């Protein structure tokens, strides 16, 4: 009888370790998909003249590479930390309407978004031996370049995803992410080597949908 209970205990322990092993540990992944960005300009003054501005909502291809580590808190619940980077650059237009003594002046400029990063924590729930649902809560940032000036924008990100083992350490995933960037100041803009007295700010939010492939080491 004693040997029987010892066998049951060992079997249960091995089963628990196996249950944790599918998703616990270090991983790296890459995903592609669709993204839409919505900028919002506050307006302000340029060279003492009032202006208002609006930008197009750029949308299109999204691509992200990332890595992280998942810790098992219970056999079915994990907590992860991770970081992501997007090498994809996005161009779009914005138009400023400037009120001058001679009337309204409309100026259209281009801006470039690049160097997107996201650092996050990720609570996860194992719903089957090889299936996992997870959330992401992160700190994110990106650079916006226009008229020779680069502005850093920071904010928070929220995500929800699903991951499934394909074979061995390989898994597929799909997720949706929302990002909210706070106000970025436009004060004292520099065009070339000349500073132009400008006030105002802008902010933005974005949404993306990704599918991809990863490997758990």
Rosetta silent file (secondary structure, phi, psi, omega in degrees, C-alpha in Angstrom):
SEQUENCE: XXXXXXXXXXXXXXXXXXXXXXXXXXXXXXXXXXXXXXXXXXXXXXXXXXXXXXXXXXXXXXXXXXXXXXXXXXXXXXXXXXXXXXXXXXXXXXXXXXXXXXXXXXXXXXXXXXXXXXXXXXXXXXXXXXXXXXXXXXXXXXXXXXXXXXXXXXXXXXXXXXXXXXXXXXXXXXXXXXXXXXXXXXXXXXXXXXXXXXXXXXXXXXXXXXXXXXXXX
SCORE:     score description
SCORE:     0.000 S_00000001
   1 L     0.000  -42.211  179.155    0.000    0.000    0.000 S_00000001
   2 H   -60.690  -41.922  178.532    2.831    2.361    0.881 S_00000001
   3 H   -64.382  -35.486  179.589    4.435    1.708   -2.511 S_00000001
   4 H   -62.975  -47.740 -179.912    1.090    2.356   -4.203 S_00000001
   5 H   -65.287  -35.166  176.088    0.703    5.807   -2.593 S_00000001
   6 H   -64.114  -39.435  178.569    4.302    6.637   -3.423 S_00000001
   7 H   -65.522  -41.602  177.869    3.636    5.755   -7.069 S_00000001
   8 H   -62.393  -43.175 -179.423    0.513    7.950   -7.120 S_00000001
   9 H   -63.340  -44.287  179.686    2.463   10.854   -5.590 S_00000001
  10 H   -65.118  -42.498  178.816    5.303   10.520   -8.090 S_00000001
  11 H   -61.710  -42.380  179.380    2.872   10.272  -11.012 S_00000001
  12 H   -65.911  -38.627  178.768    1.023   13.382   -9.842 S_00000001
  13 H   -65.841  -43.934  178.271    4.230   15.320   -9.427 S_00000001
  14 H   -63.818  -39.902  179.701    5.454   14.364  -12.889 S_00000001
  15 H   -62.944  -40.007  178.487    2.044   15.227  -14.334 S_00000001
  16 H   -65.783  -43.095  179.104    2.150   18.670  -12.749 S_00000001
  17 H   -62.424  -39.857  178.496    5.659   19.321  -14.045 S_00000001
  18 H   -67.446  -36.472 -179.416    4.590   18.273  -17.507 S_00000001
  19 H   -64.625  -33.940 -178.745    1.505   20.493  -17.293 S_00000001
  20 H   -80.025  -24.171 -167.879    3.703   23.480  -16.478 S_00000001
  21 H   -73.902  -23.087 -175.442    6.380   22.772  -19.044 S_00000001
  22 L   -61.640  -36.453 -174.116    4.431   23.563  -22.230 S_00000001
  23 L  -121.913  -11.597 -179.339    4.417   27.330  -21.665 S_00000001
  24 L   -76.613  140.930  176.645    6.785   27.989  -18.766 S_00000001
  25 E   115.777 -171.147 -177.215   10.188   29.406  -19.581 S_00000001
  26 E   -79.203  142.745  177.990   11.864   31.666  -22.110 S_00000001
  27 E  -142.236  158.544  173.103   10.269   32.272  -25.528 S_00000001
  28 E  -138.029  145.602 -175.670   10.847   34.302  -28.688 S_00000001
  29 E  -154.247  165.853  176.407    8.276   35.073  -31.358 S_00000001
  30 E  -142.961  140.765 -179.207    7.402   37.141  -34.427 S_00000001
  31 E  -138.290  153.338  176.103    4.003   38.294  -35.677 S_00000001
  32 E  -130.144  160.481  179.478    2.487   40.106  -38.634 S_00000001
  33 E   172.127 -145.412 -173.225   -0.900   41.699  -39.167 S_00000001
  34 E  -122.540  142.826  178.889   -2.894   44.910  -39.521 S_00000001
  35 E  -140.035  144.438  173.813   -2.620   48.217  -37.663 S_00000001
  36 E  -132.130  133.884 -178.021   -4.559   51.491  -37.595 S_00000001
  37 E  -117.331  137.591  179.656   -3.340   54.694  -35.899 S_00000001
  38 E  -122.245  101.433  178.426   -5.524   57.664  -34.909 S_00000001
  39 E   -85.132  153.537  177.324   -3.601   60.920  -34.227 S_00000001
  40 E  -138.716  120.424 -178.379   -5.170   63.937  -32.501 S_00000001
  41 E  -100.164  138.952 -178.409   -3.642   67.442  -32.659 S_00000001
  42 L   -84.882  -22.461 -171.695   -4.438   70.070  -30.021 S_00000001
  43 L    82.872  178.760 -177.505   -3.590   73.128  -32.123 S_00000001
  44 E   161.589 -139.041  179.676   -1.729   76.166  -30.789 S_00000001
  45 E  -130.907  150.662  172.107    0.357   78.946  -32.301 S_00000001
  46 E  -135.806  122.138 -174.464    3.171   79.140  -34.848 S_00000001
  47 L    51.852   36.612  177.797    5.128   82.399  -35.122 S_00000001
  48 L    83.600   -3.945  179.217    2.344   84.004  -33.076 S_00000001
  49 E  -100.339  138.222  178.591   -0.428   82.854  -35.432 S_00000001
  50 E   -71.005  145.218  175.873   -3.151   80.465  -34.303 S_00000001
  51 E  -143.706  158.391  169.758   -3.405   77.142  -36.081 S_00000001
  52 E  -127.216  155.746 -176.605   -5.404   73.943  -36.038 S_00000001
  53 E  -143.330  151.988  175.103   -4.220   70.613  -37.403 S_00000001
  54 E  -145.292  150.584 -178.865   -5.580   67.238  -38.391 S_00000001
  55 E  -128.108  154.401  174.587   -3.915   64.075  -39.607 S_00000001
  56 L   -69.325  154.181  175.692   -4.865   61.057  -41.650 S_00000001
  57 L   -92.420   94.242 -178.042   -5.411   57.793  -39.829 S_00000001
  58 L   -67.090  142.124  177.774   -2.653   55.605  -41.289 S_00000001
  59 E  -146.447  153.626  179.891   -3.422   51.912  -41.515 S_00000001
  60 E   156.561 -147.108 -172.514   -1.738   48.926  -43.035 S_00000001
  61 E   -68.247  139.748  175.082    0.889   46.269  -42.400 S_00000001
  62 E  -127.939  144.495  177.246    2.166   45.611  -38.873 S_00000001
  63 E  -147.286  134.526 -174.920    5.099   43.489  -37.792 S_00000001
  64 E  -139.673  138.492  169.533    6.482   42.787  -34.313 S_00000001
  65 E  -116.787  146.337 -176.522    9.294   40.682  -32.847 S_00000001
  66 E  -155.575  168.669  177.566    9.406   39.895  -29.144 S_00000001
  67 E  -151.853  157.086 -179.712   10.801   37.788  -26.335 S_00000001
  68 E  -172.455 -173.734  179.856    9.855   37.027  -22.766 S_00000001
  69 E  -142.440  132.306  177.380    9.689   34.598  -19.878 S_00000001
  70 E  -107.725  130.808  175.927    6.679   32.901  -18.282 S_00000001
  71 E  -105.976  136.279  175.220    6.678   31.806  -14.640 S_00000001
  72 E   -83.909  121.826  174.026    4.218   29.173  -13.366 S_00000001
  73 L   -93.811  -35.064  172.204    2.360   30.357  -10.256 S_00000001
  74 L  -140.213  172.660  178.929    0.015   27.357  -10.266 S_00000001
  75 L   -55.994  -28.042 -176.213   -0.307   24.447  -12.722 S_00000001
  76 L  -113.640   -5.696 -177.033   -2.794   26.495  -14.800 S_00000001
  77 E  -121.000  129.784  179.674   -1.837   30.096  -14.085 S_00000001
  78 E  -125.636  156.682  173.451    1.326   31.825  -15.322 S_00000001
  79 E  -129.063  126.456 -176.090    2.756   35.321  -15.073 S_00000001
  80 E  -119.454  160.347  170.214    5.083   36.556  -17.780 S_00000001
  81 E  -127.754  148.027 -178.039    7.316   39.510  -18.556 S_00000001
  82 E  -163.970  173.085  178.234    8.345   40.491  -22.055 S_00000001
  83 E  -143.429  147.388 -179.340    9.453   43.102  -24.545 S_00000001
  84 E  -133.741  154.723  176.749    8.540   43.781  -28.173 S_00000001
  85 E  -143.202  139.090  177.017    9.946   45.876  -30.989 S_00000001
  86 E  -112.089  118.150  176.455    8.478   46.816  -34.358 S_00000001
  87 L   -82.112   -1.662 -176.699   10.915   47.463  -37.220 S_00000001
  88 L   -78.795  129.242  176.120    8.027   48.667  -39.400 S_00000001
  89 L  -103.391  141.211 -178.635    8.024   52.391  -40.232 S_00000001
  90 E  -124.374  128.882  177.227    4.807   54.190  -41.108 S_00000001
  91 E  -102.735  146.719  171.051    4.379   57.398  -43.123 S_00000001
  92 E  -158.197  177.425 -178.165    1.310   59.614  -43.176 S_00000001
  93 E  -112.150  152.996  166.030    0.205   63.232  -43.736 S_00000001
  94 E  -137.910  151.202 -177.493   -1.096   65.968  -41.502 S_00000001
  95 E  -121.782  128.592  177.036   -2.491   69.350  -42.491 S_00000001
  96 E  -108.473  130.387  175.453   -2.166   72.572  -40.475 S_00000001
  97 E  -105.255  112.158 -173.637   -4.542   75.496  -41.057 S_00000001
  98 E  -106.120  127.608  178.427   -2.808   78.703  -39.929 S_00000001
  99 E   -88.198  113.196  179.693   -4.737   81.931  -39.331 S_00000001
 100 E  -118.981  172.860  179.051   -2.650   84.890  -40.557 S_00000001
 101 L   -63.925  -22.021 -179.613   -3.384   88.561  -41.230 S_00000001
 102 L   -93.292    1.408 -179.672   -3.653   87.642  -44.911 S_00000001
 103 E   118.202 -166.679 -178.080   -6.180   84.861  -44.258 S_00000001
 104 E   -79.783  132.124  176.389   -6.059   81.095  -43.817 S_00000001
 105 E  -116.704  124.577 -178.856   -2.878   79.341  -44.844 S_00000001
 106 E  -106.248  127.358 -178.557   -3.002   75.571  -45.315 S_00000001
 107 E  -127.589  127.855  177.772    0.211   73.539  -45.011 S_00000001
 108 E  -109.027  129.754 -178.854    0.485   69.777  -45.501 S_00000001
 109 E  -127.501  162.913  174.706    3.420   67.897  -44.016 S_00000001
 110 E  -105.771  149.356  171.480    4.482   64.290  -43.696 S_00000001
 111 E  -131.884  154.488 -177.051    5.367   62.485  -40.484 S_00000001
 112 E  -122.295  128.419  172.818    7.152   59.203  -39.871 S_00000001
 113 E  -103.810  132.242 -176.620    6.504   56.816  -37.003 S_00000001
 114 E  -152.226  172.004  173.964    9.370   54.473  -36.123 S_00000001
 115 E    55.141   50.823  178.581   11.153   52.582  -33.330 S_00000001
 116 E   -79.548  129.689  175.866    8.038   51.260  -31.621 S_00000001
 117 E  -132.573  158.763  179.317    8.693   49.315  -28.397 S_00000001
 118 E  -148.769  127.226  176.279    6.542   47.737  -25.721 S_00000001
 119 E  -116.426  127.030 -167.831    7.541   46.355  -22.290 S_00000001
 120 E  -143.870  161.825  165.430    4.799   44.350  -20.592 S_00000001
 121 E  -109.801  152.696 -171.533    3.625   41.923  -17.951 S_00000001
 122 E  -142.701   98.782  171.481    1.369   39.095  -19.041 S_00000001
 123 E   -74.886  138.506 -174.930   -0.979   37.046  -16.812 S_00000001
 124 E  -134.999  151.404  177.866   -1.958   33.797  -18.560 S_00000001
 125 E  -126.902  122.141  177.687   -4.439   30.964  -18.049 S_00000001
 126 E   -80.648  115.829 -177.000   -3.801   27.464  -19.385 S_00000001
 127 E   -98.818   -8.805  176.215   -7.167   26.223  -20.720 S_00000001
 128 E  -161.544  175.382 -178.473   -5.870   22.889  -22.017 S_00000001
 129 L   -55.682  -37.573 -175.909   -2.623   20.948  -22.157 S_00000001
 130 L  -123.282   21.496 -177.975   -1.472   22.884  -25.226 S_00000001
 131 E  -129.872  140.452 -176.307   -3.695   26.003  -25.173 S_00000001
 132 E  -142.296  136.281  169.412   -3.220   29.306  -23.367 S_00000001
 133 E  -111.327  145.980 -175.160   -5.115   32.603  -23.179 S_00000001
 134 E  -148.470  157.605  173.585   -3.261   35.678  -21.973 S_00000001
 135 E  -117.854  160.023  178.262   -3.513   39.396  -21.339 S_00000001
 136 E  -134.562  134.269  175.900   -0.815   42.056  -21.705 S_00000001
 137 E  -130.458  118.619 -170.959   -0.374   45.303  -19.784 S_00000001
 138 E  -140.967  170.615  171.786    2.562   47.380  -20.894 S_00000001
 139 E  -108.149  128.383 -172.707    4.520   50.599  -21.167 S_00000001
 140 E  -130.587  158.888  178.047    5.076   51.631  -24.780 S_00000001
 141 E  -155.314  159.285  177.123    6.864   54.292  -26.783 S_00000001
 142 E  -155.743  162.845  176.659    7.583   55.377  -30.333 S_00000001
 143 E  -108.093  134.991  175.366    9.359   58.158  -32.223 S_00000001
 144 E  -114.484  122.586 -179.415    7.540   60.594  -34.504 S_00000001
 145 E  -113.229  130.744  176.008    9.693   62.508  -36.998 S_00000001
 146 E  -156.132  139.956  177.549    8.511   65.568  -38.931 S_00000001
 147 L    52.060   39.753  176.827   10.224   68.660  -40.343 S_00000001
 148 L    78.271    7.485 -179.930   13.640   67.525  -39.142 S_00000001
 149 E  -122.574  139.710  177.532   12.517   66.999  -35.549 S_00000001
 150 E  -112.896  128.928 -177.690   11.974   63.714  -33.706 S_00000001
 151 E  -117.357  131.887  177.146    9.526   63.580  -30.799 S_00000001
 152 E   -86.517  127.411  174.851    9.315   60.715  -28.308 S_00000001
 153 E  -114.428  136.221  179.750    5.769   59.580  -27.470 S_00000001
 154 E  -127.968  157.192  179.190    5.039   57.300  -24.504 S_00000001
 155 E  -175.381 -154.811 -179.616    1.922   55.631  -23.181 S_00000001
 156 E  -124.188  160.180  179.578    0.345   52.352  -22.161 S_00000001
 157 E  -133.294  147.852  176.261   -0.743   49.238  -24.015 S_00000001
 158 E  -130.634  137.536 -179.048   -3.392   46.566  -23.413 S_00000001
 159 E  -143.250  160.033  176.953   -3.574   43.243  -25.215 S_00000001
 160 E  -142.774  132.556 -175.258   -5.465   39.963  -25.326 S_00000001
 161 E  -149.107  174.504 -179.828   -4.243   36.815  -27.049 S_00000001
 162 E  -136.698  137.142 -177.815   -4.368   33.067  -27.590 S_00000001
 163 E  -131.870  138.756  179.467   -1.435   30.669  -27.911 S_00000001
 164 E  -139.759  133.985  177.295   -1.391   27.014  -28.963 S_00000001
 165 E   -66.475  134.500  175.940    1.411   24.472  -29.126 S_00000001
 166 E   -98.711  -54.140  179.493    2.032   23.147  -32.656 S_00000001
 167 E  -165.470  130.085 -178.875    4.879   20.712  -32.117 S_00000001
 168 L    59.049 -127.323  178.123    7.616   20.499  -29.502 S_00000001
 169 L   -87.077   -4.821 -178.242    8.491   24.044  -28.466 S_00000001
 170 E   -78.457  139.243  177.627    6.842   25.626  -31.511 S_00000001
 171 E  -143.827  156.321  172.322    3.542   27.458  -31.044 S_00000001
 172 E  -107.941  155.456  179.384    1.206   29.711  -32.983 S_00000001
 173 E  -147.062  159.258  172.779   -0.502   32.770  -31.568 S_00000001
 174 E  -142.868  139.513 -177.971   -3.052   35.453  -32.346 S_00000001
 175 E  -153.437  159.359  174.238   -3.622   38.672  -30.438 S_00000001
 176 E  -122.991  137.620 -176.528   -5.229   42.111  -30.453 S_00000001
 177 E  -133.362  139.115  175.226   -3.505   45.149  -28.910 S_00000001
 178 E  -117.683  135.073 -179.811   -4.610   48.673  -28.038 S_00000001
 179 E  -126.916  136.295  177.822   -2.111   51.488  -27.433 S_00000001
 180 E  -124.263  117.112  178.451   -2.743   54.942  -25.986 S_00000001
 181 E   -99.605  137.865  178.217   -0.034   57.614  -26.292 S_00000001
 182 E   -79.079 -179.085 -177.780   -0.096   60.701  -24.075 S_00000001
 183 E   -62.559  134.990  172.635    0.438   64.304  -25.109 S_00000001
 184 E  -114.872  127.315 -175.049    3.694   65.091  -26.901 S_00000001
 185 E   -75.332  138.544  175.073    4.769   68.739  -26.828 S_00000001
 186 L  -103.232    7.024 -174.737    5.399   70.603  -30.085 S_00000001
 187 L   -61.700  139.755  176.170    6.892   73.630  -28.339 S_00000001
 188 L    56.843   58.852  178.923    9.980   75.224  -29.907 S_00000001
 189 E   -69.857  148.576  178.060   10.071   73.167  -33.080 S_00000001
 190 E  -114.537  124.492  176.291   13.271   73.039  -35.097 S_00000001
 191 E  -115.640  110.414 -173.701   13.191   73.115  -38.895 S_00000001
 192 L    65.447 -123.971  178.273   16.672   72.525  -40.292 S_00000001
 193 L  -102.763    9.541 -175.582   18.979   74.771  -38.268 S_00000001
 194 E  -113.971  131.295  175.375   16.243   77.298  -37.451 S_00000001
 195 E   -88.188  132.026  178.424   13.979   77.273  -34.405 S_00000001
 196 E  -113.566  127.363 -177.752   10.405   78.336  -35.077 S_00000001
 197 L   -66.522  108.740 -176.436    8.276   79.493  -32.132 S_00000001
 198 E  -136.187  139.365  172.625    5.517   76.868  -31.973 S_00000001
 199 L  -123.010  163.520  179.585    3.111   75.734  -29.256 S_00000001
 200 L   129.868  177.780  178.918    0.712   72.825  -29.144 S_00000001
 201 E  -156.604  168.312  172.506    0.705   69.095  -28.634 S_00000001
 202 E  -146.753  158.908  176.902   -0.622   65.903  -30.111 S_00000001
 203 E  -140.175  174.406 -176.078   -1.531   62.441  -28.923 S_00000001
 204 E  -159.518  158.519  168.095   -2.544   59.212  -30.597 S_00000001
 205 E  -135.526  158.621 -178.387   -4.001   55.765  -30.121 S_00000001
 206 E  -144.348  160.869  177.641   -3.604   52.645  -32.215 S_00000001
 207 E  -138.756  134.479  174.782   -5.045   49.167  -32.631 S_00000001
 208 E  -136.545  157.005  177.124   -3.402   46.135  -34.174 S_00000001
 209 E  -127.728  125.554 -173.522   -4.258   42.504  -34.856 S_00000001
 210 E  -128.383  146.657  165.943   -1.411   39.996  -35.142 S_00000001
 211 E  -128.481  150.569 -176.932   -0.868   36.338  -35.925 S_00000001
 212 E  -169.570 -171.181 -176.048    2.502   34.705  -35.640 S_00000001
 213 E  -132.438  140.454  179.295    4.854   31.914  -34.721 S_00000001
 214 E  -141.782  172.451  178.748    7.039   31.470  -31.665 S_00000001
 215 E  -136.236  129.241  176.753    9.346   29.041  -29.921 S_00000001
 216 E   -98.536  118.457 -175.081    9.466   28.182  -26.213 S_00000001
 217 L   -80.863    0.000    0.000   12.998   27.195  -25.237 S_00000001
